[in-house]
Amino acid sequence: MNHDKGKTFQTIKNVFDDLGYRCFHQTLNSKNYGIPQHRERVFVVGFKDNTINFSFPKSIELEYKMQDFLEDCTDSKYYLKEKGIKFVTSTKNKKKRYTQINGDIALCQKANQQFNWHGDFVFENQENQEFDEFIFNVNDVEEKYYLSNKVKAYVLSSGTKKFKTKIQTDLHIARPLLQSMHKMHRSGIDNYVTHHKGRIRKLTPRECLRLMGFRDDFKQVVSDIQMYKQAGNSIVVDVLIAILKQMDITKFVEK
């Protein structure tokens, strides 16, 4: 709409006019038509009958969250490793809205979002399970503040055989904030906290399809890579249906 200060879209409209169409256009967001995804797209409806007046469908209240579209079981291949976790949980990418974890409304899906770690991700609580993968809570804290296993063992240790410290690290009680805070985990007696365990994963192709309005009976006959691309390039089905209902498509179908 804003490309070349609107001149590009004006050229498109001029072409439709030359072809004899009376056109109506509006920017619609899929979150206003039943799908919890923030996806703004321009829709154009044209009629050869210039007497037709058309108004785009009104917004409806969103009843679902992105979590309602998630699968019950997920293959382990969709879970991120350490490098991916560092990227999607960084403050920089969160502030720029490159990534989002457990959002109620999904970011706009793109064809390549699952391969450059942009878009939506899911944090799953794994409190009662043990995994080899990188696990931690992602609500507020970046990965860089978490201790390595080696440092964690040092912090929680009561000392060596020859030396036992009298000051234990109590994870539930805060110690006074001392001037030595910049020496974090060197003295082993500063403040530390624990978080619920869990893993981060990307959306599956089926979940991406659901967030584009495709039912589960839509068959995936291509690779995951191609399915992500096709989902990201698609039109949200629910928006299209709302438009077709509004224009009463049955009037324009030959019997």
Disulfide bonds with the S-S distance in Angstrom:
none
